[in-house]
């Protein structure tokens, strides 16, 4: 039985999140502005951030998470937080993301429906944590 306060981790599906993150990365790779010879800096920045977040997810010992390990829970909450930040950045309309990545805030990147659908699938309303 999980420790008190850890029941929410029993239903966490790391494989599903990993698969969804892979689909999101594929959507980035297929975006027209990610094609060679030069990827758009905003797209590349977020692609790299998502790729690193996925590496963090894959490094978590899920069995320890299910056993109530505080460090494993901290790690998974970091991954979830990073996915939330990714969603906020993809849906940013203020131009701040463009400024962060050296792009024109008056002409922000259109991520398109595929990327937006994929990040929505990672949203908090789509998972049990």
C-alpha positions in Angstrom: 0.0 0.0 0.0 1.3 3.5 -0.8 2.2 5.9 1.9 -0.4 8.6 2.8 -0.4 11.3 0.1 1.2 9.0 -2.4 -2.0 7.3 -3.8 -2.0 9.8 -6.6 1.2 8.3 -7.9 -0.2 4.8 -8.3 -2.1 5.7 -11.4 0.7 7.7 -13.1 1.5 6.3 -16.5 5.1 7.1 -17.4 4.9 5.1 -20.6 1.9 7.1 -21.8 3.6 10.4 -21.0 6.8 9.2 -22.7 4.8 8.2 -25.8 3.0 11.5 -25.9 6.2 13.5 -25.5 7.6 11.4 -28.4 4.6 12.4 -30.5 5.1 16.0 -29.6 8.8 15.8 -30.6 7.8 14.2 -33.9 5.3 17.1 -34.5 8.1 19.6 -33.9 10.4 17.7 -36.3 7.7 17.8 -39.0 7.0 21.5 -38.6 8.0 23.4 -41.8 10.1 25.9 -39.8 12.2 23.0 -38.3 13.5 21.8 -41.7 17.1 22.2 -42.7 19.2 24.0 -43.4 18.3 26.3 -40.5 15.6 25.5 -37.8 13.7 28.5 -36.5 15.3 29.4 -33.1 12.0 29.4 -31.2 11.0 26.0 -32.4 14.5 24.6 -31.8 14.6 26.0 -28.3 11.3 24.3 -27.3 12.2 21.1 -29.1 15.4 20.9 -27.1 13.6 21.7 -23.9 11.0 18.9 -24.5 13.8 16.5 -25.5 15.6 17.2 -22.2 12.4 16.9 -20.2 11.8 13.5 -21.8 15.3 12.4 -20.8 14.5 13.4 -17.2 11.2 11.4 -17.4 13.1 8.3 -18.6 15.6 8.6 -15.8 12.9 8.3 -13.1 12.6 5.0 -11.2 8.9 4.5 -11.6 8.9 1.6 -9.1 10.3 4.0 -6.4 7.6 6.5 -7.4 4.9 3.9 -6.8 6.5 3.0 -3.5 6.2 6.6 -2.3 9.8 7.7 -2.7 9.9 11.4 -2.1 12.8 12.0 -4.6 11.0 10.2 -7.4 7.8 12.2 -6.7 9.9 15.4 -6.8 11.4 14.3 -10.2 8.0 13.5 -11.7 6.5 16.8 -10.5 9.5 18.6 -12.2 8.7 16.8 -15.5 5.0 17.7 -15.1 6.0 21.3 -14.4 8.3 21.4 -17.4 5.5 20.1 -19.6 3.2 22.8 -18.2 5.8 25.5 -19.0 6.1 24.1 -22.5 2.3 24.4 -22.9 2.4 28.0 -21.6 5.2 28.9 -24.0 3.5 27.3 -27.0 0.3 29.1 -26.2 2.0 32.4 -25.4 0.6 35.4 -27.3 2.5 38.1 -25.5 5.7 37.8 -27.6 7.8 36.9 -24.5 8.8 33.5 -26.0 10.0 35.2 -29.2 12.1 37.7 -27.1 13.6 34.8 -25.1 14.7 33.1 -28.3 15.9 36.1 -30.2 12.9 36.2 -32.6 10.6 39.1 -33.6 7.9 39.4 -30.9 5.7 41.1 -33.5 5.8 38.0 -35.7 5.5 35.0 -33.3 5.9 31.5 -34.6 2.7 29.7 -35.5 3.1 26.3 -33.9 0.2 24.9 -35.9 -2.6 22.6 -34.8 -0.5 19.4 -34.6 1.9 20.7 -32.0 -0.9 22.4 -30.1 -3.0 19.2 -30.0 0.0 17.2 -28.8 0.9 19.6 -26.0 -2.8 19.7 -25.0 -2.7 15.9 -24.6 0.0 16.3 -22.0 -2.1 18.8 -20.1 -3.2 18.2 -16.5 -6.7 17.4 -17.4 -5.4 14.4 -19.4 -3.5 12.6 -16.7 -3.9 11.1 -13.3 -1.3 12.4 -10.9 
